[in-house]
């Protein structure tokens, strides 16, 4: 068995725990850099907000690149998976809550 397939076989609610952990750890490690990059375009995003935005951004990116994962498919299924929809929307709310647009100061 290929090592990545072995790691992805452990699931919670149909979603690979390995994939979720890699996404959250990756965003955690990149959050400082991402916050600095967005600060250059005068958008202040606290580092903790990136953690909340991990799943909503993941669903959006997978949708944009055309790679429909089970979570993306389940999120857009209008007849079921309401708990997933609630969790993603709550994470989106908390992720967007602390974002501020910095106004340019005239000198």
N, C-alpha and C positions, 0 to 999 in steps of 0.2 A: 504494500500500500504506500502511496506517495505521502510524505510527511504532512503536506498541507491538507490533503484529503483526510488524514487521520485527525488533525486538529479541528477541521471543520465538521466532523461527525457529531460532536457534542452540541446539542441544541437546546434552546429554551423557547418554547412556544413556536417551534418551527424555524427559528432563526439561529444561525450559527453563532455561538458564544464567542468564538475566536474572532469572527468578523466584527462583532460589536466592540470587543475589547481593543482590537487594533485601531478601529475608528476613534474611540474615545482617547486612547493613549496618543495616537497621532495628532489629534487636535490639541490635546494638552501640551504636547511638545512644541507644536507650531503656534500656539496661541500668543506667545510673546511677540514673535515675528509678525504674525497677522495683525496684531493690535498696532504695532509700530507702522506697518505699511498703510493701514487705514487712517492712522493719525496724520500721515503725510497728505491725505486728501481731505483732511479736516473732519473725519468721522472718528469719534472716540468710542471704541468697543472694549470694555473691560475684559481681562483674560478669562474670568469665570463665565462670561456670556458665551464664549466659544464652546464651552462644554455643553451648555444648554442647546446650542444651535447645531450640535453634531448630527443628530438624526434628521432634523428638518433639512439641513444642507445636503446630507447624504442622499435623501430621497430626491431632492431637486436636481442634484448633479447626475444621479443615475437616470433620471427622467430626461435631462438635457442631452446626455450622450447616447441615449437609446438602449441602455443596459437595464432591462427591467428585472429587478431582483424580487424575491418573494415579498420583502417588506414594501417595496414600491408598489407591486401589484396589489397587495393587501390594503395599502393605504388608499388607493384609488378605487377599490371595490366598494360600490355604494350600498351593497346589501349586507355587509358583515364587517367584522374586525373593528367594532366601535371603540374598544379599549385602546387599540393601537392609534386610532385617529385622535382620541382624547389625549393620550400621552404625547403624541407629536405636537398637537396644538398647544398644550400646556408648556412643553419645552420651547416652542416657538415664542410664546408669550413672554416667558422668563428670559429668553435669549434676547429679545428685542427691547425689553423693559429698560435696561441700563444704557442703551446706545444714545449718544448725544452728537449733534452736529455742532461743530465749533465754528462760531462766526469769526470772520476775518476782522482783525483790529486795525483800524486806520491810524497811521502815525504821521 
